Amino acid sequence: MGEVEDKTSPQSTQMKQRCPECGGDRLIRDYETAEIVCGSCGYVAEEKIEDTRPEWRAFDDEQREKRARVGAPLTFTIHDKGLSTMIDWRNRDTYGRSLSPSQGAQVYRLRKWQKRWRVSNATERNLAFALPELSKITSALNLPRNILENASVIYRRAVKKHLVRGRSIQELTAAAVYMACRQCGVARTLEEIANASMINRKGVGRAYRFMIKELEAFVPPCGPSHYVGRFSNQLGLVGNVEILAIKILNAARDIGLTGGKGPLGMAAAATYIASSLVNERRTQRKIAEQVNITEVTIRNRYRELMESLEIDVKL
């Protein structure tokens, strides 16, 4: 029959069924014939069983996620975590037919009251306004999804501790994104996040320091190595340049050369040296324009690395 013994099904594990004929516990669920058959004596213990398996097949996790029809997963980027439903804005029924004017007016009233019910208190109203701001900032900076989720969790913690009262939501959301980037090791400067949120850099820095203190969060420092990959992509350099630049920075860190230096300048200088060593040279002016620092900074860090590490670059 080609049956497969289903020992992991809920019925077999919870009910502990046994064959009424021989008393055996090796029961096989045959979904082709909709029967439960004893694997020892062949007795049909139950007929017309319900097939609880999905009617589709999936060969990997991506297909299984796309074909499942159990709704979207929980997310912290929505104020109600995605648990509530939405009434569609199109005035059509389940068959695609247009609603009558009276039905359309009724659906409009239901849609309006549903929006009011979803945001019923001050906390939810604050989250409903702030979480889309987080999505806007992460989209402008082209940040991955985990940054948005982490920033949403950070902002929810701030709301729970009543840190948002009397403070700018834009500054706190930008600070939450910056904290998430630092915690996840994604290289983004405070100025870039301030420009994406279209607010003052000093305000974002002030909100960031306030949240670090009040939330007692650990934020690791962002070293020069975190910026190398980003600079290489922006300059269109080959992968060997990034690998060599990271080796240069690691050697400089071992001798204590990176201490007290700006990570942007060190990463730019290491990228400049590595590009010269692999014959993928980029000028200091071009690197300075991409990194948004001055050529003088790159030149000073370049001289320090060349002298301390005794690197010979043929110009």
N, C-alpha and C positions, 0 to 999 in steps of 0.2 A: 504493500500500500504506500510505501514511501513516507510513513509517518515519522514524526520527530517527537521525541519525548520532551514535553514542556514542563520542566521542573521549576522554572522561574516564574510561571504565570501566577497571578494573585490567587486564583481559586485553588490551585494545587498546593501552594505554600500555606494558605490560611485555613482551608477546610480540611487538609490532610485526608483527601478522599482515598478510599480503599475499594478494591473490587468486591462486590457482594457475593460473587461466586467462589473465588478462591482466597479472598482476603489479602491479595497482593497489593502493594502500593505503587507498582510500576504502571501508572495510567498514562496513556498517550492521547493527546488531543489531535484528532484528525480533522483539520478545517476543510478539507476537500469534501468529506462526507458529512461534516457537522456532527461528529460523534466523538465520544470518549471511550476508548477501547483499552482493555486490560492487555498489557504487553506479555503477560505470562500465559493466560488461558484463552485470550481472544474474545472474552465476553464484552458485549457492548454495555457499558455502564450508564451512558447517558446519550440521548439523541437530540438533534436539532439545537446544538449549542450555538451561541452567538459568537460571531467572528469579530473580535475587538481589534484586529490588526488594521493598519491603514491600507487603503486600496491602491497606494502608490509605493514604488520602490525607490530607495536611495542607496547610492554606492559610496558616498563619502559624507562628511559633516556638512559641507556646503550645500549639497543637494537636499539633505535632510532638513536643514534650516529653511531653505527656500520653499519646500513643499509642505512643511508643517502648517497647520491652520489653527493654531492655538493663540494667536495674537502676538503682538510685539513683546519683547522681553522688558523687564523692569529697567528703568533708566533714571538716573538722578538729574538729567538735564531738563525734565519736565516737572512742574511744581507738584503735580499729583503722582509722579513717578510712572505715568503712563497707564494707570489703573482704570481711569474713567474712559468712557466712550464719547464720541462726538456725533452730533446730528449733522448729516451732510448738508452743504449749502445748496445743492441742486434740488429743486422742488420736483422730484420724481419718485415714483413708488418702486417697489422691488422688481417690477417688470419693465422699468424704464419709461413708463407712461407719465406724462405731465400731470401734476395735481390740479384739481379744480381751484378756483380762487378762494373758496372757503377753507379747503384743506391746506392751501398754501399759507393762509393767514394763521391757521392753527399751528402749523409746523414752525412758522416764524416766531410765534409766542413761545413754543416749547424750546426752540433754539436759544432764545433770549434768556429764559429762566434757567436753562441748563448752564449757560455761561456764568450766570450769577451764582448758581449753586456750586460750581467748580471752584470759584474763588469767593469763599464765604467769610474769611477773616483777614486781619491785617498781615499776618505772616504769609498766607497764601498769595495775597496781592503783591507783597514784596517779592516773593519768589517768581511769580508770574511775570513781573517786570524785569527782574535781574537775570534770570536764566537765559532768556533770549539775548540779553546783552553779552553773556558769556559766549553763546553760539556765534554772535556777530564778530567778536574779537578773534576767536579761534579760526573762523572762516577767512577773515582778512589776512591772518598770518599763516594760513595753510597748515594748521597744526593737526596732529592726529587725533583720533576719537578719544583715546585714553586721557589726553590732556583735558578735553572738555569734561569728561566724567569726573576726573580728579578735581578740577576747579569747581565743579558743581558741589562736590562733597565738602570742599573747603568752605564755600560760601554758605552752605547749609549749616555747618558748624558755627559759623559766625552769627547766623540768624538765631540759632538755638541759644547762644550765649548772650543774645541781645546786644551785639556789637554794632549793628547797623543803624541804630536809632540816632538821629541827628547827624548822620554822616552821608556823604555822597555815594549813591549806589554805583555810579560809573567808576569812581575811584576804587571802591571795594571789589568790584568785579574784575577790573584790570589787575589789582593786586592779587586776587585769587588765581588768575591766569598765570601771572608771573611766578607765584609760589608753585603751581602745578608744573610749570616748565622746569623750574629748578629741581623739584623732587623727582621728576621723570628723566632728568638729564638731557633735556632739549634746549639747545642754545638759542635763547632769545634775550635781547637786551631790554632794559627797562624803557629806554627811549622808543624802541620799536613797538612795544605794547602800548605805550602812551600815545603814539601816533595812530595806531590802529583803533584805539578807543576815542581818539580826538579830544583828549584832555591834557592837562599840564603834567609834565614829568614829575615835578616836585610833589604834586598831589598824590600820584600813584606811589611814589617812594614813601611818603608819609603814611599812607594807608597800608602799605606793605609792612613797614616796621611796626605799626600798631597791631596788625593781625598776627605777626610773628610773636609778639610779646604776649598778647591776650590768649591766643590759641596754644601757646607753648609748643609750637611745631618745630621739628627739626628740618632745616633746609640745607642740604649740602652745598658747598661752594661750586660754582661752575668754572672749571678750569679751561685752559687754552685748548686742550684736546677736543673738547666738545664743539668748538667752532671750526675745526679744520675741515671736517667733512662738508659742512655747509659752504665754506668759502670755496672749496674745490669744485663743488657743483655749480656755484654761481659763476666761477671763472672758466668752466668747461675743461677742467684738467682731468688727466687720466688717473686711474686708481692708484698707480705707483706713487704719485705725488702725495696723496693723502697718507699712505702708509709711511713714506719717508718723513713727512712732516711730523707725524705722531712720534716716530722714533727720535727725531731731533728734540721735540718737546720733552719726552721722557728722559733723555740724557741731560737736558737743561734742568729738569726738576731734581734729578739725582744729585746734582752739584749745588742745588739751592739757588739757581739763577732766576727761577720764575717767581720767587717770593717777593711780594710788594709791587709786582709789575701788573699792568692791565692785561687781562686775558686776550682781549681783541688784538692788541699790538703784538703780543708774543705769537699768537696764532697766525697773524698776517705775515710776520717776519719769517716764521718757520715755513709757511706756504711759499713765500718768495724764494727762499733758499732751496727748498725741495724742487720747485719748478725749474730752477736754474740747473740743478744737478741732473735732471732727467731730460734736459733739452726741451722743456715745455715752458719756456720763459714767459712770464707776464711782468709788465713794467710795474714799478712801485706806484705810479700814478693810477693805473687801472685797478690795482689791488686796493689802494686807498679809497677810490670811488665806490667800489663794491662793499668794502668793510665799513665805510663811513667814518674813517679816521684820517689823520693828516699823514702826509708823506714823511714828515720829520719823525713822527713816532715810529713808523716802519723802519726808517733808516737807523734810528738809535737802537732799536731792538735787534736789527740785523747785525750791526757792528758788535753788540754784546755777544750774540750767539756765535758769530764767526770767530771772535777772539777767544772766548771761553772754551768752545768745543774744538777749536783749531780746524775749522772746515775750509777747504780750498775750493773755491769756485772760479772756474775759468770764464772770464767775461768776454 
